[in-house]
Amino acid sequence: MTQPSFATHEVTNQSPPFEDVDLFAVDKPLADAVAANGGASAAKELSEFGQHWGSAAMAARGRLANENTPRLRIFDSRGNRRDEVEFHPAYHELMARSAHAGIHNSTWTAEGKPAGGAAEVVRAAKFYMAAQVETGHLCPITMTRASVAALAAQPDLLAKTMPVIGTRAYDPSFAPWWTKRGMALGMGMTEKQGGTDVRSNTTRAIRDGEAYRITGHKWFMSAPMCDAFLVLAQADEGLTCFFMPRFAPDGSVNAIYFQRLKDKLGNRSNASSEVEFVNAYAVRVGDEGKGIRTIIQMVQLTRQDCAIASAGLMRSGLAHALHHARHRSVFQKRLADQPLMQAVLADMALHVEASIALVMRLCRAFDRAGDDAGQAAYMRLLTPAIKYWVCKSAPGFLYEAMECLGGNGYVEEGILARHFRESPVNAIWEGSGNVMCLDVLRALSREADAAGMVLQTLSKETQGLPGAGEAVTFTAKAFRRLDSERVARLAVEKLALLAATAALNQVSPRHAELFAATRLAANHASMYGAVDLANDEIRGLLERALS
Ligand SMILES: Cc1cc2nc3c(=O)[nH]c(=O)nc-3n(C[C@H](O)[C@H](O)[C@H](O)COP(=O)(O)OP(=O)(O)OC[C@H]3O[C@@H](n4cnc5c(N)ncnc54)[C@H](O)[C@@H]3O)c2cc1C
C-alpha cells in the first residue's frame, strides 16, 4: 500500500518492519545447532514453519492477543456460574497454529512413548521460532506436551487421553475432553502458603469409589481453559498427583471455581488464575504419596521449554536489533557499521549463538536419554543449570536489545517492550533461580557418579579452549564443598557456561573459542559489548546472526 505523502513531513531513516521473513532461513546459528544435534533432515519443515511464523499476519496475531487480554466470566447475565475465560480470536489462532505444527505433542508416539529420533530437537526449533512471535499461548502448549510424562505413571489414563492429546487439532469448545477433537492440559501445584515448598499444600483429596473428591485452592493455575489439570493434593498416604477435568464423567461442569485472573507484568495473552476446588472430581495419577515424583516428570519438560522460550525471546531481540541497525543511519553512517554498535551486537550474537547451541544440545539429551545413560545424566544434571543460566540472562539481554532500537525499542507498538516484560517469568516459574541451583546440588548428591561422568565429558569436549580446564576444576571443587549451597550460584553458572562452550564447539568451534575466551577465561563484564573482539570476528558473528 502506498502511504500518503505530506509536503512537510516524509518518514525517512526508520527501519522497515522485521516481518515476512523466514525465521529459520535467516538464522544460521539455529540451522547449524539443529543439524549438529540430529535434526538436519527437518530443514524444509522448519523453513515452512519459519515462513509462516515470520509473517506479518502472525506478528499481528501476537500483538492482538496481548492487547486484548483474556477475561474471566464467572457468571452469566442470569447469575448462573460459568467459570469461563474468554480469549481474543487471535489467541485461538495462535493456539491452532502451534497445535497444527505438533508443538504440543510431536515428541510423543500415539501411545504416549518418547518419539525418539530428533523429535525433541525439531520440536524445540519450532518452539524457539514461535516464542519469537508470541510466548503467552505457549504456556498451555508446553504444559500439554509435558503432561504426558506425568500421565505415564497411570497407563490406563494415558491410554484414554492419548487419542485426544495426540491429534493436531485445536478445539477451544467448553466441553468434556472425551468429546473433543483435541485437548489441552494445565497444572496446579502452587498454593498461597508455598510454591517451591509444595509439601506444604493443604488441598485435600478424599477417596470416592475409584475416584477422589478434592477441596482446596491453587494460588497460580495458568491457562484455566485447559480441559484438565494435573493437581497436587494431600491424600491419606501423602501428597498425590491427580487428573482433574473441567467436566465430571456425567457431563456436569466440575467444581472448579475461578476467583480471579492475575494482573501480570507480562505473559498477558495467557490467563493465570486463582482457583478454589469444592469437592471437585479427580482421578489419581500414580501412587498415593508419590505426587512429587509423578509431577516432576512433567516439570522436567516444562523447565526445558522455559530455556528454549527464553533463548527464543533473546533471538528475537537480537534479530530486531540487528535489522534495525542495518537500516538506521546516525551521523551519515549505518548503525550496523559503527564500531561501538558492532561490538554490542556481536557480543549479543555470541550469547544467543551459545544459548541456542546449548538448548539444542539439551534437547538431543532428551531425545536419547531412553537408551543412553550418559545422555540421561546430562539431562538430569543440566536441565536445571541451563534453565537457570538461559532464563536469568534474558531480561538483561532484552533490555540491551531494546536500547539498540533507541526510543522505538521502548514503545509498546514494537515487540521488544512485550518481550522485555515477558522475559523474567521463565526464571520465576517452574522452579525459581535458587531452586534450580539446589536441584543441581540434589542431582550431584544423589547421582554423584553420573554427574561426575557429565563433568568429565564436558571437560573432554572443551579441552584446549580458553579457561575450560580451570572452569572444570572450579566446578568440581565447588560441588564437593560442604557449604556448596552458599556458592551454588557461582558453581551452577560456571557449569552452564562450560556446557554452553561444549555445545557451541559441536556447532561452530571458532565461536566456542570466542565464547570461552570472553566467558570462561575472563569474567564477562556486566554490559554487552564490553569485550575486545577482532573486526573479522565481529563481521563473522553478525553475518551468521541474520542472513
Ligand atoms: C505468571 C505465572 C504463572 C504461573 N502459573 C502456574 C501454574 O500454572 N501452576 C502452578 O502450579 N504454579 C504456577 N505459577 C507459580 C510459580 O511456579 C511459583 O510462583 C514459583 O514456583 C515460586 O513459588 P512461590 O511463588 O511460592 O515462591 P517461593 O517458593 O516462596 O520462593 C520465593 C523465592 O525464594 C527462593 N527459594 C525458595 N526456596 C529456597 C531455598 N531453600 N533456598 C534459597 N532460596 C529459596 C526461590 O528461588 C524464590 O526466588 C505461576 C507463576 C507465575 C508468575
The ligand as an SDF file (V2000), in Angstrom:
LIG
                    3D

 53 58  0  0  0  0  0  0  0  0999 V2000
    2.7360  -15.9460   35.5270 C   0  0  0  0  0  0  0  0  0  0  0  0
    2.8130  -17.1130   36.4370 C   0  0  0  0  0  0  0  0  0  0  0  0
    2.0830  -18.2560   36.1340 C   0  0  0  0  0  0  0  0  0  0  0  0
    2.1590  -19.3630   36.9650 C   0  0  0  0  0  0  0  0  0  0  0  0
    1.4350  -20.4820   36.6350 N   0  0  0  0  0  0  0  0  0  0  0  0
    1.4480  -21.5410   37.4650 C   0  0  0  0  0  0  0  0  0  0  0  0
    0.6830  -22.7120   37.1750 C   0  0  0  0  0  0  0  0  0  0  0  0
    0.0330  -22.8070   36.1350 O   0  0  0  0  0  0  0  0  0  0  0  0
    0.6830  -23.7200   38.0570 N   0  0  0  0  0  0  0  0  0  0  0  0
    1.4160  -23.6620   39.2090 C   0  0  0  0  0  0  0  0  0  0  0  0
    1.3880  -24.6170   39.9660 O   0  0  0  0  0  0  0  0  0  0  0  0
    2.1670  -22.5790   39.5060 N   0  0  0  0  0  0  0  0  0  0  0  0
    2.2030  -21.5270   38.6690 C   0  0  0  0  0  0  0  0  0  0  0  0
    2.9710  -20.4160   38.9560 N   0  0  0  0  0  0  0  0  0  0  0  0
    3.6480  -20.3460   40.2460 C   0  0  0  0  0  0  0  0  0  0  0  0
    5.1470  -20.4800   40.1900 C   0  0  0  0  0  0  0  0  0  0  0  0
    5.5260  -21.7590   39.7460 O   0  0  0  0  0  0  0  0  0  0  0  0
    5.6660  -20.1420   41.5870 C   0  0  0  0  0  0  0  0  0  0  0  0
    5.4340  -18.7570   41.7900 O   0  0  0  0  0  0  0  0  0  0  0  0
    7.1190  -20.4810   41.7670 C   0  0  0  0  0  0  0  0  0  0  0  0
    7.2790  -21.8720   41.7790 O   0  0  0  0  0  0  0  0  0  0  0  0
    7.6790  -19.9050   43.0740 C   0  0  0  0  0  0  0  0  0  0  0  0
    6.8700  -20.2270   44.1550 O   0  0  0  0  0  0  0  0  0  0  0  0
    6.3860  -19.0850   45.1640 P   0  0  0  0  0  0  0  0  0  0  0  0
    5.7640  -18.0040   44.3650 O   0  0  0  0  0  0  0  0  0  0  0  0
    5.5470  -19.6990   46.2100 O   0  0  0  0  0  0  0  0  0  0  0  0
    7.7100  -18.5040   45.7960 O   0  0  0  0  0  0  0  0  0  0  0  0
    8.5620  -19.1470   46.9860 P   0  0  0  0  0  0  0  0  0  0  0  0
    8.5080  -20.6310   46.9060 O   0  0  0  0  0  0  0  0  0  0  0  0
    8.1740  -18.5100   48.2280 O   0  0  0  0  0  0  0  0  0  0  0  0
   10.0230  -18.6590   46.5740 O   0  0  0  0  0  0  0  0  0  0  0  0
   10.4410  -17.3020   46.7290 C   0  0  0  0  0  0  0  0  0  0  0  0
   11.9130  -17.2010   46.4090 C   0  0  0  0  0  0  0  0  0  0  0  0
   12.6490  -17.9710   47.3440 O   0  0  0  0  0  0  0  0  0  0  0  0
   13.5970  -18.7950   46.6730 C   0  0  0  0  0  0  0  0  0  0  0  0
   13.7780  -20.0090   47.4530 N   0  0  0  0  0  0  0  0  0  0  0  0
   12.8660  -20.9790   47.6790 C   0  0  0  0  0  0  0  0  0  0  0  0
   13.4070  -21.9510   48.4330 N   0  0  0  0  0  0  0  0  0  0  0  0
   14.6890  -21.5910   48.6860 C   0  0  0  0  0  0  0  0  0  0  0  0
   15.7700  -22.1660   49.4380 C   0  0  0  0  0  0  0  0  0  0  0  0
   15.6220  -23.3280   50.0540 N   0  0  0  0  0  0  0  0  0  0  0  0
   16.9350  -21.5050   49.4720 N   0  0  0  0  0  0  0  0  0  0  0  0
   17.1020  -20.3310   48.8570 C   0  0  0  0  0  0  0  0  0  0  0  0
   16.1280  -19.7330   48.1510 N   0  0  0  0  0  0  0  0  0  0  0  0
   14.9340  -20.3510   48.0650 C   0  0  0  0  0  0  0  0  0  0  0  0
   13.0180  -19.0300   45.2940 C   0  0  0  0  0  0  0  0  0  0  0  0
   14.0680  -19.2910   44.3510 O   0  0  0  0  0  0  0  0  0  0  0  0
   12.3100  -17.7030   45.0360 C   0  0  0  0  0  0  0  0  0  0  0  0
   13.2140  -16.8040   44.4690 O   0  0  0  0  0  0  0  0  0  0  0  0
    2.9410  -19.3160   38.1330 C   0  0  0  0  0  0  0  0  0  0  0  0
    3.6870  -18.1680   38.4140 C   0  0  0  0  0  0  0  0  0  0  0  0
    3.6340  -17.0850   37.5810 C   0  0  0  0  0  0  0  0  0  0  0  0
    4.4330  -15.8580   37.9220 C   0  0  0  0  0  0  0  0  0  0  0  0
  1  2  1  0
  2  3  1  0
  2 52  2  0
  3  4  2  0
  4  5  1  0
  4 50  1  0
  5  6  2  0
  6  7  1  0
  6 13  1  0
  7  8  2  0
  7  9  1  0
  9 10  1  0
 10 11  2  0
 10 12  1  0
 12 13  2  0
 13 14  1  0
 14 15  1  0
 14 50  1  0
 15 16  1  0
 16 17  1  0
 16 18  1  0
 18 19  1  0
 18 20  1  0
 20 21  1  0
 20 22  1  0
 22 23  1  0
 23 24  1  0
 24 25  2  0
 24 26  1  0
 24 27  1  0
 27 28  1  0
 28 29  2  0
 28 30  1  0
 28 31  1  0
 31 32  1  0
 32 33  1  0
 33 34  1  0
 33 48  1  0
 34 35  1  0
 35 36  1  0
 35 46  1  0
 36 37  1  0
 36 45  1  0
 37 38  2  0
 38 39  1  0
 39 40  1  0
 39 45  2  0
 40 41  1  0
 40 42  2  0
 42 43  1  0
 43 44  2  0
 44 45  1  0
 46 47  1  0
 46 48  1  0
 48 49  1  0
 50 51  2  0
 51 52  1  0
 52 53  1  0
M  END
$$$$
